[in-house]
Amino acid sequence: MKTDAVALPAVRSRASDFVALAKPRLNVLVVASSLAGYVMGGGDMSNAMRVVLTVVGTALVAGGASAFNQVMEREPDGLMRRTRLRPVPDGRLQPAESLLFATVLSVAGLLLLAAGVNASSAGVALVTLLTYALIYTPLKRRSSFATVVGAIPGALPPVIGWAAARGGLSEGGWVLFAIVFLWQMPHFLAIAWIYREDYARAGFPLLPVIEPDGKSTARQAVFYCAALLPVSLAPTLVGMASTAYFVGALVLGVMFMAVTLKFARTRALPDARRLFFSSIIYLPLLWVLMIVFRV
């Protein structure tokens, strides 16, 4: 009995380590964005199976991409305080079994989308996976431009949802892509500024690392936030959402810009954290406004 009691927590611990590879908490916004894209694309919400397959398929591919990323970055992750206790750099999971887990998640997600939803959504999900794992992740060790490149797969989840609803890509899906692409930049720059010492220790040449005074980081955060403001209003301009959405998105955008400008002026850690948390609040609120006031 004592052996069984010891074995059960060990099994649970390994299971939790595999779950951690998929970064489920961080991928909540990915899944929410996919669902928002499905709704805005006019997807049939009464078709529960299609909705579930879209959400689960996207979640599995996102989890697989996160797992591939952790395996590929296990050495620099081991040098960073915030990531050194992840399952692979800490040695609790081996790279080979983690790669197998990432592959199973990714293939399962792609098959669910292809067989249960449509080929278009699976195709967009495959592009998301490949650009994240094979382009963005290796580029992070080489160039600060990786942040911009990484925003491409990060902006594709609503397009997955749109393709799931429409069976193809069209103007509205790319509007959603542009919103999430631009939103990610101040979000990522805030994270990079907060953890710049960690990134420097691991050898990631992110903008706050190669230009430690933070002026370029601040300028780019403001630039992308300023670009996001008019783009976030585009759903009304292209007939996807009502005037009420336009007003709500304008208010949200001005508030987000105020937080970004404060960070740009001070470049203080509390203001960087405020920008980070504001970005996490901003996007779900924008999705809610868009869905409630869609036309």
N, C-alpha and C positions, 0 to 999 in steps of 0.2 A: 504493500500500500504506500509505503514511504517513497519507493521508486516511482510509482505512478504519480504521486503528488509533486515530485520534482520534475518529472517529464512534462506534465501538462503546462506549467508556467513557461517552460522552455519552448514548447510548441507555439504557445501564444506569443512569446517574445519574437520568435522568427516570423510569425505571421504579421505581427505589427511592423517589423522591419521591412517586409515586402510591401506592405501598405504604404509605408513612409517613402519608398522609392517612387511611388506614383504621385506623391505630393497632393493628396486629395483636397486639403484645405486651400492650397494655392490655386487649384484648378476649379474651384467653385465658380469663379468669375468666367472662366472659359466655358463651362457648361451653361451658365446663365446667358452668356452672349450668344451661344448657339441656339438656345431656346428663343431668345429675343429675335434672332434672325429668322427662325421658323415662323414665329407669329407675324412678324412684319412682312414676311413673304407670302402671307395668306394661307399658311398651312392649316390643314383640317385638324382643329383641336379635338374634335369628337372622335377622331381615329387614335385612340389611346395607344395602340400598339406602335403606330408610326412615330408618335411623339416620344414614347419610351425608347424605341430603337435609335432615334436621332440623338437623344440625350445620352443614352448609355454608350452608343458607338463613339460619340465625340469624347466622352469622359475616358473611355478606354484608350483611344489614340493619344489623348493628352497625357494620360498616365504613362503610357509607353514612351512617349517623347521625353517626359521628365526622368524616367528610369534610365533611358539611354544617356541622357545628359549627365546624370550622377555617376554612371560608370565611366564615361569618357573624361570627366573632370575629377576623378577620385583623388589624384595626386594634389592638385591645387586646393581642392576642398579640404584635404587633410592639413593644409597650412593656415586655414582661416578659422578664427574662433567660432564664427556663426555656423560653420558647416563641418567642422572636424569630427563631430559625433554622429554624422550621418552613417547609415548602415555599412556602406562600402568602404569609405576611408577609415572608419573605426574598426574594420575587420570582422564585423558581425555577419556580413554577407560577402561571398566571394564574387569577383567580377563575372565569372562564367555563368553562375546561376542567376546573377542579376541581369545579364544580357538575355538569357533565356526567358526570364520573366518579362523583360521589356518587349521582346519579340512576340511572346504569346499575347500580351495585352494589345499591342499594336495590330497584329494580324486579326485578332478577335474583333476589335473595333472596326477595322476596315471591312471585314466580312459581314458584320451586322449591318453596316451602312449600305454596302453593295447589294446584299441579298434581301434585306428587309426594308430599305428605303429607296435609294436609287443610285445609279452609277455616278451621277454628278457629285452628290454629297461625298461619296467615297473617294472620288478623284481629288476634291478639294482637301479632304482630310489627309490623303496621301502626300499631297504637296506640302501641307502643314508639317507633317512628320519629317519629311526629307529635308526641308529647308531648316527646320529647327535642329535636327540631329547632325546633319551632314554639312551644313553651311555655317549656321550661326554658332554652334558650339565650338568647332575648331577655330573659327575666326576670333572668338573672345580672347584667345591667347596671343593674337597677332595685332589687333587694331581696335581703336576706340569706335570705329565705324560699325563694329559688330552690334552696338546698341540699336542702330538704325535698321540693320539687317534683321536682327531678332524681332523687331516690331512687325515684320511682314508675317511670319507664321503666327505671331501673337494676335494679329488682326484678322486672321482667317476664320476663326470659329463662328462668327455671325454669318459668314458667307457659306459655311457648311450648312447652317440652319436654313438659310435662304434657298440654297440649292436643293435641300431636302424638301422644301415646300413647293418650289417651282419646277424642279427637274432640270434646272439649268441656271446660268448666271445672267443677270441683267443689271440695269442702272441702280436700282435700289440696293442690291447686295453690295455694290462697290461703294455706295454712300456709307453704308454701315462699316465697311472695311476701313474707309478713310477716317471715320470718327475714332475707331478703336486704335488705328495706327498712330494718329496724332496724340491721343490720350496717353498712350504708353510712354511717350518720351519724357514728359515731366515726371511721370510715375517712376520710371527707371532711373532717371537722373537723380531724383531724390534718394533712392536706395543707394546708388553709387556714391553719392556724397556722404551719406550716413556711415557707410562701411568702407570708405576709401582706404583706410589703413589696412583693413583686411584684404581688400583687392590688391593693394600694392604688395603685401606680404606674399600673396599667391602668384604674383606675376601677371595679373590681368591689367593690360594698358588702357583702362577705362579713362574717360575724359578727366574726372577729378584726380586721377593718379598722375597722368602726364602733364596736367596743368593744375597744380595743387592750390593756386590762389582762388580757384573757383569762379573766376570771371566768365570763362567760356561756358562752364556748366550752367551758370545763372542765365547767361544770354540765350543759350539754346532752350532752356526750360521755358523762358518767357516767349521765345519765338514760336515754339510748337504749341504752347497754350494759346497764344494769339491766333494761330492758324486754326486751332480746334474750334474757337468760338464761332466763326461764320460757317464752318463745315457742319457743326452740330445743329445748325438751323436749317440745313439743306433738306431734311426729310419733309418739312413743310413746303419748301420751294419746289420740290419735285412731286408733290401730291401724295406723300406717304403719311403725313400727319397734319393735324389741324393747327389753326392759329394759337390755340391754347398751349399746344406743345411748344410752338415757337417762343411764346412768352416765357414758359417755364424753363426751356433750354437756355434762353438768353440770361435769365436770372442765375441759373446754375453756373453758366459760363463766366459771368462777371465775378461771381463769388470765387470760383476756381482761379481766375486770373488774379484776384486780389491776394489770395494765399501764395500764388507763384511769385508775384511781385515782391511780397514781403520776404520770401526766401531769397530772391535775387538781390535784394538790398542788403540783407544781413549775412546771408550764407551761414547762419547759426544752426547748430544741430536741432534745437527745438523747432525752428521754422522748417527745416528739412523734414522732420518727422511729421509736422503739421501738414506739409504738402503731400507726403506719402499717404497719410490717413485720409486727407481730403480727396485724393484721387480714387481711393478705394470706395469712398462714399459716392463720389460724383457719378461713376459709370452705372451702377445699379439704379440710381435715381433717374438717370437719363433714360435707361431702358424702360423703367416704369412709366415715365411720362410719355414715351414714344408709343408704348403699347396701349395705354389708357386713352390716348388722344389720336390713335391711328385712324385713317380714313379709308 
